[in-house]
Amino acid sequence: MGIFLNTTNYSRKIKRTPIREPRKNRVIVCEDLDFLWDEPELLLLEKMWESGASFERITERFGRDPDEIFLALFHLAREDKISNRRGGFYGFVTKGFPEAEKNLLWIVPQKIFGLFE
């Protein structure tokens, strides 16, 4: 059985084929990960990424599984909210608590709640 599409010059028959076999033994992947993030957390993650914070520092700051941080960064990249940076994935600020990061911890929540308009 097929579907017929009418185009300007001809009709073409498209054959439907099953994409995959019926599912058996379903598995939920990454069930142990927390995929939920609050918007202020994502904004802070974005700012930490742009300021060059190391992946290790970001993971410590949020106290989350590194895979969850990776998935959040993946999400932000797909949304065009972060881009490539100096130092790549691992960043370029690896020690201490940079002054820029100290400021972010205070500024980001204030911007979200409209205190800086």
CORWOJO-V377198 format. One record per pair of residues at least 6 apart in sequence whose C-alpha atoms are under 6 Angstrom apart, sorted by the first residue. I is the first residue (numbers start at 0). J is the second residue. Records with the same first field share a line. If there is no record, write none. Layout:
I=J / J
This chain:
1=13 / 14
2=12 / 13
3=11 / 12
4=10 / 11
51=90 / 91 / 92
52=90 / 92
53=89 / 90 / 92 / 93
54=89
58=65
75=81
